Amino acid sequence: MSVLLDATTRLVVQGMTGSQGSFHTRLMREAGTQVVAGVTPGRGGVAVNGLEDIPVFNTVAEATQATDANAACIFVPAAFAADAILEDAAAGLSVIVCLTEGIPVLDMLRVMPRVRAAGAHLIGPNCPGVTTPADGVKVGVMPWAVHSPGPVGVVSRSGTLTYEVVQHLTDLGAGQTTTVGIGGDPIIGTRFIDVLSKFEADPQTDGVVLLGEIGGDDEERAATYIQERMTKPVTSFIAGKTAPPERRMGHAGAIVSGTSGSATAKESALRAAGVLVGETPEHAARLLVDRLR
């Protein structure tokens, strides 16, 4: 079993006519994802090189009506990405994966209440996407070759660390049920707790690797949830131990202010909740595999 996406996922790609959108659409389809439509305003009906069999529409509403799409992947510049999310929510899509980085905070404050009211699951923005190896579904930019089906759930704020841990898990013979990159912007649609609750309810997920980083308090909130609600083992790695205070490191949400958001505080909270914290991403993967043996 998987969470968020499965074999029934029918994907519309916003921005499929652009260079990045078309490139990653080809890779998503090679992985097995059912890509049923592209959307670019004003370019409805055009043919995309190598994707000629996928129709392009002017609006998500048109694409959904014609193809029964139920999920979206957004490759749209930051200035237009908030409206792309709202268009997906209005069209009734259940899962929206937004890769765009740097959407203005005020735009996201306007978007989130409407996404919640529509009952949609927004992953991101500024995320690498979601993969479900057993069902051959990849939405986003994660490298498919490192994935393998198995019993481990992965949830992460960091894109590249996600790929690294997935590779280590695969090398250790521990495939993944679902891998979710929740995104690194200050306002995102899905938090650690949202994904942890899905993994806890999934009978095929036996354990979870959580990859955090400095900034915010999501990891501390996750620690409380793990301690109070989860029965499955969780291991973790927190990036940013050597980051200087008051300086943004990579992601917009990765900043330590005073003692808030530090790697040390996050690790302490997780350890207090019974989470085994790795010194490296590989160590976190090995700790979980050892727990599952």
Residue, then its C-alpha position, 0 to 999 in steps of 0.5 A: m500500500s502507499v499514501l497520497l499516490d497510487a496506481t489510480t493516480r492520473l496526473v496533469v502537469q502544469g507547465m508541461t510545455g516548458s523545458q523543465g516541465s517537459f523534461h521531467t514529464r518524460l521521466m515521470r512517465e518512464a517511471g510508470t506515472q499515468v500523465v494524462a494532460g498538460v496545461t499551459p494557458g494560451r497553448g492548448g492544443v500544441a504538441v510537445n516533443g516526445l510527449e505528442d500523445i499527451p494533450v495540452f489544455n489551456t486550463v486545469a478545469e478543461a484538462t480534468q473534465a476531458t481526462d479525469a485527472n485527479a492529481a497535479c504537478i506544478f512546474v510554473p514560475a513563482a509569480f504564477a504558482a499560487d494561482a496554479i495551486l488555486e486552479d487545481a483546488a477549484a478543479g477538485l484535484s485531490v493531490i497537488v504537488c508544487l515544485t516551485e520555489g520562492i512563492p511569496v509568503l503573502d500569496m501562500l497565506r491567500v492560497m492555504p485556506r482555499v486549499r484546505a476548504a477544497g479538501a486537497h492535499l498540497i505537497g510543497p511548494n519548494c519540494p521534490g515531490v512524491t514517489t510510490p515505488a510499488d505502484g510505479v508512480k513518481v510525481g516530481v523530480m526525485p531520481w527514480a533509479v534509487h527507489s525500490p518497493g518495500p516497507v519503509g516510509v520516508v518524509s523529508r524537508s530536504g530534496t537531496l538528502t531524501y535521495e541519499v537516504v532512499q539510495h542507502l535504504t535500497d542498498l540495505g535491502a529496505g525499499q520504500t512504500t512512499t517517499v514524501g518531500i514536504g518542501g522547504d518554504p516557510i509556508i507549505g501545505t503538508r507537515f511532518i505530522d500529516v505524513l506521519s499519521k498516514f504512515e502510521a495508518d498504512p499497514q504496509t509501512d513498518g517504519v519511517v525515516l524522518l529527515g529534518e533541518i534547522g528552522g521552524d518547529d516542525e520536527e519538535r511537533a513531529a516528536t510530540y506526535i511520535q511519542e503520543r501517537m505512533t507505534k512504528p519505529v522512527t529514525s531521523f537525521i537533522a541537517g544544519k548542525t554547523a549553520p550560523p545563527e540568523r542566516r538562511m541556509g538553502h531553504a527559506g525556512a532553514i534559519v536558526s533564530g536564537t535557540s529556536g530551530s536549532a539542530t540540537a533542540k530538534e535532536s533533543a526533542l526527537r530523542a526524548a520521544g524515543v526516535l533514534v537520531g543518526e549522525t549522518p543520513e546513512h546512519a539514520a537509514r541503518l538505524l531503521v533497518d536494524r530496528l526492523r530486523 
